[in-house]
Structure formats: C-alpha cells, structure tokens
C-alpha cells in the first residue's frame, strides 16, 4: 500500500511539474522572466528539501501576478500590432513559440477555472487533422441562457407556432451580445458564437428533443476578450495574434458538435 501511495504521489508531482514547466517556458518567451524563475524554483523544491520553499516561491509568484499581467498585455499589444501591420509571416521563431505555448497555457487556465470544454476546444486547435469533433454532453444545460432559449422555443412548438425542427438559433451572451455572463461563463466561453439546433419528436403526452450545438472553433482577428482591467492592471486576450499563427498553419480550425437529448 505504501508503494502505491508513493507511486501516486510521484505521478502527481510529475504532472504538476510538467504543467509548471510549460507555464515557466511561456513566461520566459513572453519576457515575464521573474515569473519563469519563480516557477522553476517551485518545481525544484517540490522535489528537494526543504519543500516548504516551494510554497514560499509559489506565494511570491502569485503576488507578482499584477506585474506579470501588465507585461503579458504589453507583449500582446506589440505582437498584435506587428501581425496587423506586417502579417504573421514576419514573426520570429521565438515569437511563434510564445504564442503557441500561450495557447496551451490558456487551456491550462481553463481547467483551473473549471471550464474544461473551452480548454479542450483550445487544445484541439493544435491537431493538424482539423476534423469535426462530436461530444455527447449536456453541459450546455447548466446555462440559464440556453435553458431559457429551449423553454421559449418549446412553448412555441406546443402552441403550434414553431416547426418541430428548428433552424439555427444563434448563441450570444450579454448586452449587445458581446459580453459573457458571470453565472454561466463555462458554457459561454465554449459555445458563444455557435448555433443551437432542436429536433422535436412527439411521444405520448410529451416530446423528446434531440439537441445539438455546433460551433466553428477558430481564432478571429478583430476579437478581444477583456479578462481584467482594474486600477491600471489589465489582462486581455487578443485573438489577432492567435489568428495570425492560424493563418500560417500552426493552428487548425474545426467544427465541434455537442449532442444531448431532453424528455419534456
């Protein structure tokens, strides 16, 4: 039993170390060198005594995040302007790697904030096959926005005011359809911009609904997502830099389809 515990603990440490190494490499390539050094020290003291130093350096790394966010945003400004003015082909190899690893780091953050679907979508952009992906998942029903859309359409079907098979219903969130709801960010991050399709089958006194959401997973040049803007500290995602790498074949757009069934 003790051997199994050691193996599991060692495997967990190896996995965490790998994640921290990716984040450290990304930090160096984005010129956030202090964060990269601190993460390397965390990894070192995870394996060497005194291990409490790993927690100390991790705490320091967290405290430096406001400065790290500022540097990341400044570098994103630079890369975005460079790509828009000259095209992605002028990027150096290190700049391309920084954006590529940035994509992986964003996916890792998505897992941390419990938004696994958008993380998986992000990672699959790295698959050169760019094939359609099908997921049997009803996670979209966690969004009040999605459930309200389905409820309203169902009422119309019951009243004979809508066909049993819907056309594409666009999925947008927030005022002006440009912002995300904090209450269903997990669903919005993965599905905003997609389309909902509903197919009703009448049963005894009720309906069975075949639900599908299709989204074209890709980076769009003019799109920016503000993550933080507080007292001069900012962090945002400029999709222009990622769409630039997409244009030169480093990322590969594809369609994702989410399927589930409802009985009402």
C-alpha positions, 0 to 999 in steps of 0.5 A, a space after each residue: 500500500 505504501 508503494 502505491 501511495 508513493 507511486 501516486 504521489 510521484 505521478 502527481 508531482 510529475 504532472 504538476 511539474 510538467 504543467 509548471 514547466 510549460 507555464 515557466 517556458 511561456 513566461 520566459 518567451 513572453 519576457 515575464 522572466 521573474 515569473 519563469 524563475 519563480 516557477 522553476 524554483 517551485 518545481 525544484 523544491 517540490 522535489 528537494 528539501 526543504 519543500 516548504 520553499 516551494 510554497 514560499 516561491 509559489 506565494 511570491 509568484 502569485 503576488 507578482 501576478 499584477 506585474 506579470 499581467 501588465 507585461 503579458 498585455 504589453 507583449 500582446 499589444 506589440 505582437 498584435 500590432 506587428 501581425 496587423 501591420 506586417 502579417 504573421 509571416 514576419 514573426 520570429 521563431 521565438 515569437 511563434 513559440 510564445 504564442 503557441 505555448 500561450 495557447 496551451 497555457 490558456 487551456 491550462 487556465 481553463 481547467 483551473 477555472 473549471 471550464 474544461 470544454 473551452 480548454 479542450 476546444 483550445 487544445 484541439 486547435 493544435 491537431 493538424 487533422 482539423 476534423 469535426 469533433 462530436 461530444 455527447 454532453 449536456 453541459 450546455 444545460 447548466 446555462 440559464 441562457 440556453 435553458 431559457 432559449 429551449 423553454 421559449 422555443 418549446 412553448 412555441 412548438 406546443 402552441 403550434 407556432 414553431 416547426 418541430 425542427 428548428 433552424 439555427 438559433 444563434 448563441 450570444 451572451 450579454 448586452 449587445 451580445 458581446 459580453 459573457 455572463 458571470 453565472 454561466 461563463 463555462 458554457 459561454 466561453 465554449 459555445 458563444 458564437 455557435 448555433 443551437 439546433 432542436 429536433 422535436 419528436 412527439 411521444 405520448 403526452 410529451 416530446 423528446 428533443 434531440 439537441 445539438 450545438 455546433 460551433 466553428 472553433 477558430 481564432 478571429 482577428 478583430 476579437 478581444 476578450 477583456 479578462 481584467 482591467 482594474 486600477 491600471 492592471 489589465 489582462 486581455 486576450 487578443 485573438 489577432 495574434 492567435 489568428 495570425 499563427 492560424 493563418 500560417 498553419 500552426 493552428 487548425 480550425 474545426 467544427 465541434 458538435 455537442 449532442 444531448 437529448 431532453 424528455 419534456 
